[in-house]
Amino acid sequence: MNIILKDQVKVSQFSSIMKNLKNFSSDIEIIINEKRLYAQGMDSSHVCLYELVLYNDWFCEYNVDKSYVLGLNCEMLSKVLNCLSSEQFITMTYNEKKDNLQMTLKPLEGESGIVKVFQIPLMDTETELLEIPESEFAADIEMISSQFGELVNQLSIFGTEFEIKCGDNIIITGKGENGCMNAVISEDDIIRYAIEEDTELTLTYSGVYINLITSFSKINKKVQIHFSNDIPMKIQYGMDNFMDNDGSDDEDEEEDKNFIRFFLAPKISD
């Protein structure tokens, strides 16, 4: 197995994902087959589920002849990718005769720099994959990732629980011993907002987990957020479609087939 990632935008995306997954799981099980790289995991409290999908054509080179299951320590992955320098690319190599994944960080052609080679020990993991059904959501929001991250950070000052109301406007409330903050978001304030006719939603989520999810904001300038009653909220960072530098967005873009997404269960009222 040999996988190479040279595109610098994708190198940055991949590195950001792998460095931040340690906030959700101590270990990760990566399934690599002829078609794609896939990973799924949950936090220790089983409140938040993440799913990573990267198809073979997303990579520069993808030489995989069969299915492999690699158990890796997330903290170790983060340490390796913290050694990544600008203008370097990533190579991942696995030989079944060895009990480790080799990750190499090399300078791009024409660039000078030190080649860094890491042997990452493999772990025995017993992850049971969950079947994630495709769902229709009552409210769909698309906004600038940095805007969403800044807002979540500010709301977190006032409380660890966020109440989210979707109707004519979106109102997100953070409240606790430090007071209360209401963020009132109109359709004009964000990229896109759609809600089913005559629908109003009031849901409560852990602000701690939403804050952790926003650490993935560098993956894409925009984030997609979806709500419905009785099913987990979905937050997705796509890795195919991007907002232009001037902030414009293509209304007719196809759905991202490569992404990382999170499903966060709502809090149940007593």
KEMARKOL-562340 format. One record per residue (C-alpha): x, y, z; residue in three letters; residue number from 1. Coordinates in steps of 0.02 Angstrom, whole numbers, plus 32768, in hexadecimal, padded with zeros to 4 digits. Layout:
<recs>
+------+------+------+------+-----+
|    u |    v |    w | code | pos |
+------+------+------+------+-----+
|    X |    Y |    Z |  ALA | NUM |
...
+------+------+------+------+-----+
</recs>
This chain:
<recs>
+------+------+------+------+-----+
|    u |    v |    w | code | pos |
+------+------+------+------+-----+
| 8000 | 8000 | 8000 |  MET |   1 |
| 8043 | 80AA | 7FCE |  ASN |   2 |
| 7FE1 | 814D | 7FD6 |  ILE |   3 |
| 8028 | 81F8 | 7FA7 |  ILE |   4 |
| 7FDD | 82A4 | 7FC9 |  LEU |   5 |
| 8034 | 8338 | 7F76 |  LYS |   6 |
| 7FB1 | 83BF | 7F59 |  ASP |   7 |
| 7FD7 | 843E | 7FE1 |  GLN |   8 |
| 7F20 | 8468 | 8005 |  VAL |   9 |
| 7EFA | 83AF | 801D |  LYS |  10 |
| 7F99 | 8394 | 8083 |  VAL |  11 |
| 7F5D | 841E | 80F8 |  SER |  12 |
| 7EAE | 83D4 | 8102 |  GLN |  13 |
| 7EEC | 8324 | 8126 |  PHE |  14 |
| 7F68 | 8362 | 81A7 |  SER |  15 |
| 7EE4 | 83CD | 81FF |  SER |  16 |
| 7E6B | 833A | 820A |  ILE |  17 |
| 7EE9 | 82BF | 824F |  MET |  18 |
| 7F2F | 833B | 82CD |  LYS |  19 |
| 7E83 | 8365 | 8313 |  ASN |  20 |
| 7E35 | 82B8 | 831C |  LEU |  21 |
| 7E93 | 829C | 83C0 |  LYS |  22 |
| 7E11 | 830F | 840F |  ASN |  23 |
| 7D8C | 828A | 83EE |  PHE |  24 |
| 7DE5 | 81E1 | 83F3 |  SER |  25 |
| 7E85 | 819F | 843D |  SER |  26 |
| 7E92 | 8122 | 83AE |  ASP |  27 |
| 7E52 | 811B | 82FC |  ILE |  28 |
| 7E2F | 8088 | 8289 |  GLU |  29 |
| 7E4E | 80B7 | 81D3 |  ILE |  30 |
| 7E06 | 8045 | 814E |  ILE |  31 |
| 7E60 | 8053 | 80A8 |  ILE |  32 |
| 7E26 | 7FF4 | 800E |  ASN |  33 |
| 7E32 | 8006 | 7F52 |  GLU |  34 |
| 7DAB | 808E | 7F4F |  LYS |  35 |
| 7DC6 | 80FB | 7FE8 |  ARG |  36 |
| 7E0F | 8124 | 8092 |  LEU |  37 |
| 7D89 | 811C | 8119 |  TYR |  38 |
| 7D87 | 813B | 81D3 |  ALA |  39 |
| 7CFC | 8142 | 8254 |  GLN |  40 |
| 7D02 | 815C | 8310 |  GLY |  41 |
| 7CAC | 819E | 83AA |  MET |  42 |
| 7CDF | 81FE | 8443 |  ASP |  43 |
| 7CED | 819F | 84E6 |  SER |  44 |
| 7C40 | 81DB | 851F |  SER |  45 |
| 7BED | 81A0 | 847D |  HIS |  46 |
| 7BA1 | 824B | 8460 |  VAL |  47 |
| 7BFB | 827B | 83BF |  CYS |  48 |
| 7C20 | 820E | 8327 |  LEU |  49 |
| 7C99 | 8240 | 829D |  TYR |  50 |
| 7CAB | 81F9 | 81EE |  GLU |  51 |
| 7D39 | 8219 | 8174 |  LEU |  52 |
| 7D2A | 81EB | 80BB |  VAL |  53 |
| 7DB7 | 8206 | 803C |  LEU |  54 |
| 7DA7 | 81B1 | 7F93 |  TYR |  55 |
| 7E3E | 8173 | 7F32 |  ASN |  56 |
| 7E3B | 8200 | 7EB0 |  ASP |  57 |
| 7E4B | 8281 | 7F3C |  TRP |  58 |
| 7F01 | 824A | 7F52 |  PHE |  59 |
| 7F92 | 826B | 7EDB |  CYS |  60 |
| 7FBE | 81B1 | 7ED5 |  GLU |  61 |
| 7F57 | 8125 | 7F1F |  TYR |  62 |
| 7FA1 | 8077 | 7F0C |  ASN |  63 |
| 7F36 | 8001 | 7F73 |  VAL |  64 |
| 7F1A | 7F4F | 7F37 |  ASP |  65 |
| 7EA5 | 7F10 | 7FC1 |  LYS |  66 |
| 7E53 | 7F42 | 8064 |  SER |  67 |
| 7EBC | 7F72 | 80FC |  TYR |  68 |
| 7E86 | 7F9F | 81AD |  VAL |  69 |
| 7F05 | 800B | 8209 |  LEU |  70 |
| 7EF2 | 8032 | 82C2 |  GLY |  71 |
| 7F52 | 80CE | 82F1 |  LEU |  72 |
| 7F6A | 813A | 838B |  ASN |  73 |
| 7F24 | 81E8 | 836A |  CYS |  74 |
| 7FA1 | 823F | 83DB |  GLU |  75 |
| 8030 | 81F0 | 837B |  MET |  76 |
| 7FE4 | 8223 | 82D4 |  LEU |  77 |
| 7FD5 | 82D5 | 8314 |  SER |  78 |
| 808C | 82D8 | 834B |  LYS |  79 |
| 80C6 | 8299 | 82A1 |  VAL |  80 |
| 8061 | 831A | 8240 |  LEU |  81 |
| 809B | 83A6 | 82B3 |  ASN |  82 |
| 8145 | 8386 | 8261 |  CYS |  83 |
| 80FD | 83B0 | 81B5 |  LEU |  84 |
| 814F | 8449 | 8168 |  SER |  85 |
| 810B | 84B7 | 80DE |  SER |  86 |
| 8131 | 847B | 802D |  GLU |  87 |
| 8138 | 83C5 | 8067 |  GLN |  88 |
| 80CD | 8334 | 802D |  PHE |  89 |
| 8091 | 8296 | 8086 |  ILE |  90 |
| 80B2 | 81E1 | 8057 |  THR |  91 |
| 8061 | 8150 | 80B6 |  MET |  92 |
| 80A4 | 80A1 | 809C |  THR |  93 |
| 806D | 7FFE | 80EA |  TYR |  94 |
| 80BA | 7F51 | 80D9 |  ASN |  95 |
| 805B | 7EC1 | 8127 |  GLU |  96 |
| 80FF | 7E73 | 815F |  LYS |  97 |
| 811D | 7F07 | 81D3 |  LYS |  98 |
| 80B6 | 7F3E | 8268 |  ASP |  99 |
| 80B9 | 7FF7 | 8243 |  ASN | 100 |
| 8083 | 807D | 81C9 |  LEU | 101 |
| 8110 | 80E0 | 817B |  GLN | 102 |
| 80E9 | 8198 | 8162 |  MET | 103 |
| 8168 | 8201 | 8105 |  THR | 104 |
| 816A | 82BF | 80F8 |  LEU | 105 |
| 81D0 | 82F7 | 8061 |  LYS | 106 |
| 81F0 | 83A0 | 800F |  PRO | 107 |
| 8197 | 83BD | 7F6A |  LEU | 108 |
| 81FB | 83B1 | 7EC9 |  GLU | 109 |
| 8268 | 844C | 7EB9 |  GLY | 110 |
| 8260 | 8470 | 7F74 |  GLU | 111 |
| 82EB | 844E | 7FF0 |  SER | 112 |
| 82D0 | 8403 | 809C |  GLY | 113 |
| 82EB | 8370 | 810E |  ILE | 114 |
| 8291 | 82CC | 80E9 |  VAL | 115 |
| 8239 | 828D | 8186 |  LYS | 116 |
| 820B | 81D6 | 8194 |  VAL | 117 |
| 819B | 8194 | 8220 |  PHE | 118 |
| 816D | 80E3 | 8252 |  GLN | 119 |
| 80C3 | 80E9 | 82A7 |  ILE | 120 |
| 8099 | 804A | 830A |  PRO | 121 |
| 7FF5 | 7FF6 | 82DE |  LEU | 122 |
| 7F78 | 7FCB | 8366 |  MET | 123 |
| 7EF4 | 7F46 | 837B |  ASP | 124 |
| 7E4D | 7FA1 | 837B |  THR | 125 |
| 7DA0 | 7F57 | 838B |  GLU | 126 |
| 7D37 | 7FDD | 8339 |  THR | 127 |
| 7C88 | 7FAD | 8305 |  GLU | 128 |
| 7C52 | 8018 | 8273 |  LEU | 129 |
| 7BA7 | 8066 | 827C |  LEU | 130 |
| 7B32 | 8072 | 81E8 |  GLU | 131 |
| 7B0F | 812B | 81CF |  ILE | 132 |
| 7A6B | 8144 | 8171 |  PRO | 133 |
| 7A56 | 81D9 | 80FE |  GLU | 134 |
| 79D6 | 824D | 814C |  SER | 135 |
| 796D | 82DF | 8113 |  GLU | 136 |
| 797E | 8371 | 818A |  PHE | 137 |
| 78FE | 83F6 | 81B3 |  ALA | 138 |
| 797C | 8485 | 81B6 |  ALA | 139 |
| 7A1A | 8499 | 814F |  ASP | 140 |
| 7A9B | 8520 | 8170 |  ILE | 141 |
| 7B3A | 854D | 8114 |  GLU | 142 |
| 7BAD | 85D2 | 815A |  MET | 143 |
| 7C61 | 860B | 815B |  ILE | 144 |
| 7CC7 | 8594 | 81C7 |  SER | 145 |
| 7D2A | 861C | 821F |  SER | 146 |
| 7C89 | 867B | 8245 |  GLN | 147 |
| 7C3B | 85DF | 8290 |  PHE | 148 |
| 7CD9 | 85B8 | 82F3 |  GLY | 149 |
| 7CE5 | 8668 | 833B |  GLU | 150 |
| 7C2C | 8667 | 836A |  LEU | 151 |
| 7C3A | 85BE | 83C1 |  VAL | 152 |
| 7CD4 | 85F9 | 841F |  ASN | 153 |
| 7C77 | 8693 | 845E |  GLN | 154 |
| 7BDC | 8630 | 8490 |  LEU | 155 |
| 7C4B | 85B7 | 84F0 |  SER | 156 |
| 7C7E | 8644 | 8564 |  ILE | 157 |
| 7BCD | 8647 | 85AA |  PHE | 158 |
| 7BA0 | 8590 | 85B4 |  GLY | 159 |
| 7BC7 | 84DD | 8586 |  THR | 160 |
| 7B1B | 84BE | 853B |  GLU | 161 |
| 7AD9 | 8510 | 849D |  PHE | 162 |
| 7A20 | 8522 | 8478 |  GLU | 163 |
| 79FF | 8532 | 83BE |  ILE | 164 |
| 795A | 8574 | 837B |  LYS | 165 |
| 7934 | 856F | 82C1 |  CYS | 166 |
| 78A0 | 85CF | 827B |  GLY | 167 |
| 789C | 8672 | 821B |  ASP | 168 |
| 7948 | 8692 | 8265 |  ASN | 169 |
| 79C8 | 8623 | 82BB |  ILE | 170 |
| 79E4 | 8648 | 8373 |  ILE | 171 |
| 7A73 | 85F5 | 83D0 |  ILE | 172 |
| 7A79 | 860D | 848C |  THR | 173 |
| 7B09 | 85EB | 8501 |  GLY | 174 |
| 7AE0 | 8602 | 85B8 |  LYS | 175 |
| 7B25 | 85D4 | 8661 |  GLY | 176 |
| 7B6C | 861F | 8700 |  GLU | 177 |
| 7BC6 | 86A4 | 869A |  ASN | 178 |
| 7B26 | 86EA | 864F |  GLY | 179 |
| 7AD3 | 86D0 | 85A8 |  CYS | 180 |
| 7AF9 | 86F3 | 84F1 |  MET | 181 |
| 7A7B | 86EB | 8464 |  ASN | 182 |
| 7ABC | 86EA | 83B1 |  ALA | 183 |
| 7A31 | 8718 | 8337 |  VAL | 184 |
| 7A5E | 86E2 | 8286 |  ILE | 185 |
| 79F6 | 8716 | 81F1 |  SER | 186 |
| 79FC | 86C7 | 8144 |  GLU | 187 |
| 7A5E | 875F | 8105 |  ASP | 188 |
| 7AE8 | 8740 | 8186 |  ASP | 189 |
| 7B1C | 8697 | 8140 |  ILE | 190 |
| 7B39 | 863F | 809A |  ILE | 191 |
| 7A9A | 85D9 | 8098 |  ARG | 192 |
| 7A05 | 85B1 | 8107 |  TYR | 193 |
| 7974 | 853E | 80DE |  ALA | 194 |
| 78EC | 84FF | 8153 |  ILE | 195 |
| 784F | 849C | 8132 |  GLU | 196 |
| 77B3 | 8505 | 8126 |  GLU | 197 |
| 7758 | 8528 | 81C9 |  ASP | 198 |
| 77E3 | 84D2 | 822C |  THR | 199 |
| 7830 | 850E | 82CE |  GLU | 200 |
| 78B9 | 84AE | 8327 |  LEU | 201 |
| 78FD | 84C0 | 83D7 |  THR | 202 |
| 798F | 844D | 8400 |  LEU | 203 |
| 7A18 | 8449 | 8483 |  THR | 204 |
| 7AC9 | 840A | 8466 |  TYR | 205 |
| 7B6D | 83FF | 84C3 |  SER | 206 |
| 7BD0 | 849D | 849A |  GLY | 207 |
| 7C6F | 8442 | 84CB |  VAL | 208 |
| 7C60 | 83CA | 8438 |  TYR | 209 |
| 7C2C | 8451 | 83BD |  ILE | 210 |
| 7CC7 | 84B2 | 83F2 |  ASN | 211 |
| 7D34 | 841A | 83D0 |  LEU | 212 |
| 7CE4 | 8404 | 8325 |  ILE | 213 |
| 7D0F | 84B7 | 82F4 |  THR | 214 |
| 7DC8 | 848B | 8307 |  SER | 215 |
| 7DB4 | 843E | 8259 |  PHE | 216 |
| 7D86 | 84E8 | 820D |  SER | 217 |
| 7E27 | 84F4 | 81A8 |  LYS | 218 |
| 7DEC | 8464 | 813A |  ILE | 219 |
| 7D73 | 84D3 | 80DA |  ASN | 220 |
| 7D3F | 8589 | 80DF |  LYS | 221 |
| 7C8A | 8553 | 80F1 |  LYS | 222 |
| 7C30 | 84D9 | 8163 |  VAL | 223 |
| 7B8A | 8480 | 814C |  GLN | 224 |
| 7B18 | 8468 | 81E3 |  ILE | 225 |
| 7A76 | 8404 | 81E5 |  HIS | 226 |
| 79EE | 83F2 | 8269 |  PHE | 227 |
| 7951 | 838C | 8287 |  SER | 228 |
| 78EF | 8352 | 831D |  ASN | 229 |
| 791B | 82A7 | 8364 |  ASP | 230 |
| 79BA | 828A | 82FE |  ILE | 231 |
| 7A6D | 82C6 | 8319 |  PRO | 232 |
| 7AA7 | 836C | 82D2 |  MET | 233 |
| 7B1D | 8358 | 823E |  LYS | 234 |
| 7BB2 | 83CD | 8226 |  ILE | 235 |
| 7C15 | 83AF | 8186 |  GLN | 236 |
| 7CB6 | 83F6 | 813D |  TYR | 237 |
| 7CBC | 83C8 | 8085 |  GLY | 238 |
| 7D62 | 83AF | 802E |  MET | 239 |
| 7D31 | 83C6 | 7F77 |  ASP | 240 |
| 7CD0 | 8469 | 7F65 |  ASN | 241 |
| 7D1A | 850B | 7FA3 |  PHE | 242 |
| 7CE4 | 85BE | 7FB5 |  MET | 243 |
| 7D42 | 8638 | 7F44 |  ASP | 244 |
| 7DB9 | 86B4 | 7F93 |  ASN | 245 |
| 7D39 | 873E | 7F75 |  ASP | 246 |
| 7CBB | 86DD | 7FDE |  GLY | 247 |
| 7C49 | 86A8 | 7F4E |  SER | 248 |
| 7C00 | 85F9 | 7F4C |  ASP | 249 |
| 7BC1 | 858C | 7EBE |  ASP | 250 |
| 7B07 | 856B | 7ED4 |  GLU | 251 |
| 7B0C | 84D5 | 7E5E |  ASP | 252 |
| 7BA2 | 847B | 7EA8 |  GLU | 253 |
| 7B9A | 83C0 | 7EBE |  GLU | 254 |
| 7B9D | 8371 | 7F6B |  GLU | 255 |
| 7C48 | 834D | 7FB1 |  ASP | 256 |
| 7C76 | 8295 | 7FA2 |  LYS | 257 |
| 7D10 | 82B3 | 800F |  ASN | 258 |
| 7CED | 82F8 | 80BB |  PHE | 259 |
| 7CF9 | 82ED | 8176 |  ILE | 260 |
| 7C55 | 82FA | 81D1 |  ARG | 261 |
| 7C19 | 82F2 | 8284 |  PHE | 262 |
| 7B75 | 82B7 | 82CF |  PHE | 263 |
| 7B4D | 8301 | 8379 |  LEU | 264 |
| 7ABB | 82C0 | 83E0 |  ALA | 265 |
| 7A48 | 8342 | 842D |  PRO | 266 |
| 7A35 | 834F | 84E8 |  LYS | 267 |
| 7993 | 8307 | 852E |  ILE | 268 |
| 792F | 8378 | 85A1 |  SER | 269 |
| 7909 | 8333 | 864D |  ASP | 270 |
+------+------+------+------+-----+
</recs>
